[in-house]
Amino acid sequence: MKTRILYCLLLTTFSLSGVLAQEQPITKESFASINLNYPGLEKTNKLFSSGKYEEAAKELLVYYRNRKNVKLPDFNVGDEARFKGKDIGKANLEKADKALEHKFQPQKGYGFYDYGKDINWQFWPVKDNEVRWQLHRIYWWQPMGMAYRSSGDEKYAKEWIFQFRDWVKKNPLGLSADNDKYAWRPLEISERLASLPGTFNLFITSPNFTPAFLLEFINSYAQQTDHLIGNYATDGNHRLFEAQRALGAGCFFPEADHASTWRKSGATVLNIEIKKQIYPDGMQFELAPGYHNAMISIFIEGLRQAQKSGMDNEFPDSYKATIEKMILATINFSFPDYSFPMFGDAFLTEKTTMLKQYKNWATEFPDNQVIQYFASDKQTGEKPAYLSHALNTAGFYTFRNAWDDKATVMVLKASPPGEFHAQPDNGTFELWVKGRNFTPDAGSYVYSGDAAINKQRDWYRQTRVHSTLTLDNQNMVITKAQQNKWETGKNLDVLTYTNPSYTDLNHQRSALFIDQKYFIIIDRAIGKATGTLGTHFQLKEDSNPVFDTTKKAVYSTYADGNNLLIQNLNPDEVKLIEEEGKVSYQYQKELKRPAFVFEKPKTDTKTQQFISVVYPFDGNKAPEISIKANQGNDYEQGKINLTITIDGKKSEVEARLW
């Protein structure tokens, strides 16, 4: 037993001496980033003023180890016992343990890479920019802190302190333009500023966390925040992430000399950008649902941080009202299972994740019964009083016959120009019926990198892999849809928009939601351009469809009887052609899936059109569907008068398309 105790003492002493060996002397300049006049630092200031810098640093560490007035949502000083011995999860433990060996997983779409005993922070194992950018977000540091909290094993603290110092030493600002591009990109700085406070609290009680390291940490954190507020991204979601985290940095370290500047800078940018980036209908202008939801949380977190810091007057009532609109926009473009279309760079999001977000959002809007309805998993509150709904400015149109799990819901995108995360896909849609998303968007697969990586991304961005019209299978040159009509009714909802998709060719699409059951889609190619026209469709990877080239029809064959028919109803010659189809629900993961196109030539200036039916049906036998144009039907004038026959049963559809 005595031998075991002696061994542990020697191990701790060795561990601490290893940390101390890296430390720089504590001098007057070590306190440069601290406002020693901040309330609570009186003892520290007195020692500092007496030139007792080491004693002042020790007192400062005592202050932070006992600071209870600054709270984080997750890890705080004083709650160590709550995490002791608790399971941190297999994934977190793997990240923490592999980090001890310098095996890091920068981006979750890839595996772990060995960065060497002498860490090579410039190592770029796969030429995906996200791998190198996200290396400098150091996502594994917080799992190391969680492992330390759970186990009490000083190896995690010692290694984290080593890695922090190593990162600071090897990645100084200005090392090179290349390194600054990755290690000091403002978004990466903001990611570090967001996660380091929790990591700080997780390790602050460690004997390896010395007074000298405390000052090193604060000085580095301050340098990063100072650089961030002078170099925000010019626009987009990056600018919002960065501003909120600058505000957060000033809230977590109010003792920092520039804390008030950080807080004011972040709040100012958030107030300006919420007016610039959020459309009147509540949609964020990048038109990517996943990023839209992230921005809701960013705006709310900024508001909460300001409130905790006594900055309530920094945010007007209109700021919170805009956030409320954003949440309602999410509700409108979502399916009953809480998922939403993967338009742009959105990935598939689980219901548990969305419920957590709604619950977080709902605390700010206790009187909004619709938000409470979705936050409670539809147990309390009230569902929306309407069904089909348009986000008119953003161009997200939702056809809906109910809010429950048996609903039919189509979300169609016909939008103004988007930013980086948008795609050339106007007219595309996702269709959800009775718990199944039959036509998921392709997704994005990967973001950016070298030529090989960008080629992978470009495949998913192609217009032809979306459910819309193409000319010669080329990407549309612009997404700038003009709404011609949006009208909802008891038995008929109508959307018509026109997009100048190609030079000398406008694409006009009309979608009719008939009897709250099925859709007729009319696509018109208007202009003097010539070439091969195609209307493209894609199905879920497990739909196992039947392709009937004679009837120009494709239908799924799910054994549960919940199926979908897509059929071209043109009276003229149209070809049904199978295409390559893929879908990516997660970063760097893809699946093959059915895809097809209805094609015909356009040889002159005359308008050409496609008429398609998108028909959900029960059973394993696809219905027989035909249409007949009646007197008064005039597509050129936007007058619809059709007889639609479905398995021998006729119905009349009359509408004006604009």
Summary of the structure (lengths in Angstrom):
residues: 658
radius of gyration: 29.1
end to end distance: 87.8
largest distance: 101.7
contacts: 2200
relative contact order: 0.07
helix: 38%
strand: 22%
